[in-house]
Amino acid sequence: MRRSVIIGTGSDLPPRRVPNEDFLDNRFFVDYGVPIDPADNEQTVRKFREITEIVERRWVTDDQVASDLGLEAARRAIAASGVDPESLDAIVFAHNFGDVRADNRRCDFCPTLAARVKQRLGIASPDCVAWDLPFGCPGWLQGVIQVDAFMRAGDMTRALVIGAETLSRISDPRDRDSMIYADGAGAAVVEARETDDPVGVLAHAVRSDTLDHAGLLWMGRSFDAGHDDRTLYLKMHGRKLYNYALTTVPALVKKSLDRAGLALGDVAKVFLHQANAKMDDAILSRLFKLYDVEPIPPGIMPMTISWLGNSSVATVPTLLDLVVRGELEGHRLVPGDVVVFASVGAGMNINSVVYRWV
């Protein structure tokens, strides 16, 4: 049987550290034209930390764009895999906004970011197909699901899947939610192997709830009514998004485990999209309640949001790479470990992959 296995990972964290204190002088608005008294900023920032547990985040420098981060993460993943880049059958680049420059906030998609990375890697083979994947925060994981389908069908042997985003470039500085957003990139080389052992991608589940939930994340004008340009920024209905994730993500994770013929007790690690620490804790708790299991094993869910923030499609592959490289204290993977990857984001889209480490 053909199985899809991860043979190398990489990530790129921008050098610019932005602590919460950097937002104390911002002029925030609760909604369009509804300001917050600047005297309350300290309380606003303190409450933000209590809810999200974010202390700082990484932002790109003025000379960087998403494809730069994705390229570096790709180079590290390829180096870790030990493969020849020319042997890649595909490069999938998951993102949502393309390359957004510091001096021009328009989204740049042409050529695709995957094509840019392929060119800069110096890959000459026309058989290496490069495409972009916009799927909200679950984009990188959806890329893994796509290449797994090609590999099981026998149409692909080796692929590079990248997730990168520069949310700092499309966040509204007048919106408190801008403190959530971060930048980064993660990547993995996935390879098809003929084996009878149940390893690599074992099962997955995906859902899209657009009818009632497509508008939970959207692009809109700045909350500052006096802002005179027509720039669009990322907006979200935070409370509704929280409730949506809490009621849908655990059930989808269970569905993927059921498809793999496994129970929650078989899982060594849960790699969950890093959007909000309290939301992630609540999702994990709800998942364990579905199985009527308690207590939750300590260390089952690695977390990076406190110092990396929410970097959208980059959070899950970055988290994985940090664990693989031994850079996240108290967390490691050994052959045979069952891992659940899950993410939720704009669309609204959710996906979950059950994976056995090799």
Residue pairs with C-beta under 8 A, 6 or more apart in sequence:
1 194
1 195
1 196
2 151
2 152
2 154
2 192
2 193
2 194
3 192
3 193
3 194
3 195
3 197
3 198
3 199
3 200
3 201
4 144
4 147
4 148
4 151
4 152
4 190
4 191
4 192
4 193
4 200
4 201
5 190
5 191
5 192
5 193
5 199
5 200
5 201
5 358
6 188
6 189
6 190
6 191
6 200
6 320
6 355
7 80
7 81
7 82
7 83
7 189
7 190
7 191
8 77
8 78
8 79
8 80
8 81
8 82
8 83
8 188
8 189
9 76
9 77
9 80
9 186
9 187
9 188
9 189
9 317
9 320
9 321
9 324
9 325
10 72
10 73
10 74
10 75
10 76
10 77
10 78
10 79
10 80
10 186
10 187
10 188
10 321
11 73
11 76
11 184
11 185
11 186
11 187
11 314
11 317
11 318
11 321
11 322
12 69
12 70
12 72
12 73
12 76
12 164
12 184
12 185
12 186
13 58
13 184
13 308
13 318
14 58
14 59
14 60
14 61
14 64
14 69
14 183
14 184
15 58
15 61
16 58
16 59
16 60
16 61
17 56
17 57
17 58
18 56
18 57
18 58
18 59
18 168
19 55
19 56
20 45
20 48
20 49
20 54
20 55
20 56
20 179
21 45
23 41
23 45
23 178
23 179
24 41
24 42
24 45
25 38
25 41
26 41
26 173
26 174
26 178
27 35
27 36
27 38
27 174
27 224
28 35
28 36
28 41
28 44
28 174
28 175
28 176
28 223
29 35
29 36
29 174
29 175
29 223
29 224
30 36
30 176
30 223
31 223
32 221
32 223
32 225
33 223
33 224
33 225
34 223
36 44
36 176
44 176
45 179
48 54
48 176
48 179
49 55
51 276
51 278
52 179
52 180
52 276
52 277
52 278
52 305
53 277
53 278
53 303
53 305
53 306
54 179
54 180
54 277
54 305
54 306
54 309
54 310
55 306
55 307
56 306
56 307
56 309
57 179
57 181
57 182
57 183
57 307
57 308
57 309
57 310
57 311
58 182
58 183
58 184
58 308
58 309
58 311
59 166
59 168
59 182
59 183
60 68
60 69
60 166
60 168
60 169
60 183
62 102
62 103
63 102
64 166
65 99
65 100
65 101
65 108
65 166
66 95
66 97
66 98
66 99
66 100
66 113
66 164
66 165
66 166
66 183
66 185
67 93
67 99
67 113
67 116
67 117
67 120
67 164
69 164
69 166
69 183
69 184
69 185
69 314
70 93
70 95
70 113
70 117
70 162
70 163
70 164
70 185
70 187
71 116
71 117
71 120
71 121
72 185
73 162
73 164
73 185
73 186
73 187
73 317
73 318
73 321
74 91
74 117
74 121
74 160
74 162
74 187
75 121
76 187
76 321
77 160
77 187
77 188
77 189
77 321
78 85
78 121
78 160
78 189
80 189
80 324
81 189
81 191
83 158
83 189
83 191
85 121
85 122
85 123
86 123
86 124
86 125
86 128
87 157
87 158
88 123
88 125
88 128
88 158
88 159
88 160
88 189
89 127
89 128
89 129
89 150
89 156
89 157
89 158
89 159
90 128
90 129
90 130
90 131
90 147
90 150
90 156
90 159
90 160
91 114
91 117
91 118
91 123
91 128
91 129
91 130
91 131
91 159
91 160
91 162
92 114
92 130
92 131
92 132
92 133
92 143
92 146
92 147
92 159
92 160
92 161
92 162
93 112
93 113
93 114
93 117
93 130
93 131
93 132
93 133
93 162
93 163
93 164
94 132
94 133
94 134
94 135
94 139
94 140
94 142
94 143
94 161
94 162
94 163
94 164
94 313
95 113
95 132
95 133
95 134
95 139
95 163
95 164
95 165
95 313
96 134
96 136
96 139
96 165
96 312
96 313
96 346
97 107
97 165
97 166
97 167
97 169
97 170
98 107
98 108
98 109
98 113
98 132
99 107
99 108
99 109
99 113
99 116
100 106
100 107
100 108
100 166
100 169
100 170
101 108
101 169
102 169
105 169
105 170
105 231
107 170
109 132
112 130
112 131
112 132
113 132
113 162
113 164
114 130
114 131
114 132
114 162
115 130
117 130
117 162
118 128
118 130
133 139
133 142
133 143
133 146
135 142
135 313
135 345
135 347
135 349
136 217
136 312
136 313
136 344
136 345
136 346
136 347
136 348
136 349
137 273
137 275
137 310
137 312
137 313
137 315
137 343
137 344
137 345
137 346
137 349
138 273
138 313
138 343
138 344
138 345
138 347
138 349
138 350
138 351
139 163
139 312
139 313
139 345
140 161
140 162
140 163
140 186
140 313
140 314
140 316
140 317
140 343
141 316
141 341
141 342
141 343
141 351
141 353
142 206
142 349
142 351
143 161
143 162
143 163
144 161
144 188
144 190
144 201
144 341
144 353
145 201
145 204
145 206
145 351
145 353
147 156
147 159
147 161
147 190
148 190
148 201
148 204
150 156
150 159
151 157
151 159
151 190
151 192
152 192
156 192
157 191
157 192
158 189
158 190
158 191
158 192
159 189
159 190
159 191
160 187
160 188
160 189
160 190
161 187
161 188
161 190
161 317
162 185
162 186
162 187
162 317
163 185
163 186
163 187
163 312
163 313
163 314
163 316
163 317
164 184
164 185
164 186
164 313
164 314
165 183
165 184
165 185
165 311
165 312
165 313
165 314
166 183
167 181
167 182
167 183
167 234
167 310
167 311
167 312
168 181
168 182
168 183
169 183
170 219
170 232
170 233
170 234
171 177
171 178
171 181
171 233
171 234
172 178
172 222
172 223
172 224
172 233
172 234
172 235
174 222
174 223
174 224
174 227
175 222
175 223
175 233
175 235
177 234
177 235
177 236
177 238
180 275
180 276
180 309
180 310
181 234
181 309
181 310
181 311
181 312
182 308
182 309
182 310
182 311
183 311
183 314
184 308
184 311
184 314
184 315
184 318
185 314
185 317
185 318
186 314
186 315
186 316
186 317
186 318
186 319
186 320
186 321
187 317
187 321
188 317
188 320
188 321
193 199
193 200
198 356
199 356
199 357
199 358
200 355
200 356
200 358
201 353
201 354
201 355
202 260
202 262
202 338
202 354
202 355
202 356
203 256
203 257
203 259
203 260
203 353
203 354
204 256
204 259
204 351
204 352
204 353
204 354
205 252
205 253
205 255
205 256
205 259
205 351
205 352
206 252
206 349
206 350
206 351
206 352
207 248
207 252
207 349
207 350
207 351
208 347
208 348
208 349
208 350
209 244
209 248
209 347
209 348
209 349
209 350
210 347
210 348
213 240
213 244
213 347
213 348
214 347
214 348
215 237
216 236
216 237
216 240
216 241
216 244
216 346
216 348
217 234
217 235
217 236
217 237
217 241
217 345
217 346
217 347
217 348
218 235
218 236
219 232
219 233
219 234
219 235
220 232
220 233
220 235
221 227
221 230
221 231
221 232
221 233
222 231
222 233
241 348
242 276
242 279
242 282
244 344
244 348
245 275
245 279
245 283
245 344
245 350
246 279
246 282
246 283
246 286
248 344
248 350
249 272
249 283
249 286
249 287
249 342
249 344
249 350
249 352
250 283
250 286
250 287
250 289
250 290
251 290
252 342
252 350
252 351
252 352
253 270
253 287
253 340
253 342
253 352
254 264
254 287
254 290
254 291
255 352
256 340
256 342
256 352
256 353
256 354
257 263
257 264
257 266
257 267
257 340
257 354
259 354
260 354
262 338
262 354
263 291
264 287
264 288
264 290
264 291
264 293
265 291
265 293
266 338
267 300
267 338
267 339
267 340
268 300
268 333
268 337
268 338
268 339
268 357
269 300
269 301
269 302
269 323
269 331
269 333
269 337
269 339
269 340
270 284
270 287
270 300
270 301
270 339
270 340
270 342
271 301
271 302
271 316
271 319
271 320
271 323
271 339
271 340
271 341
271 342
272 280
272 283
272 284
272 301
272 316
272 342
272 343
273 280
273 315
273 316
273 342
273 343
273 344
273 345
274 280
274 303
274 304
274 305
274 308
274 309
274 310
274 311
274 315
274 316
274 319
275 305
275 310
275 315
275 344
275 345
276 305
276 310
277 303
277 305
277 306
280 301
280 303
280 305
284 296
284 300
284 301
285 296
288 294
288 296
299 330
299 331
302 319
302 322
302 323
302 328
302 331
304 315
304 318
304 319
304 322
304 328
305 315
308 315
308 318
311 318
312 345
313 345
315 343
316 341
316 343
319 328
320 341
322 328
323 331
323 332
323 333
324 333
326 332
333 339
333 357
334 357
335 357
335 358
336 356
336 357
337 356
337 357
338 354
338 355
338 356
338 357
339 354
339 355
339 356
339 357
340 352
340 353
340 354
340 355
341 352
341 353
341 355
342 350
342 351
342 352
342 353
343 350
343 351
344 350
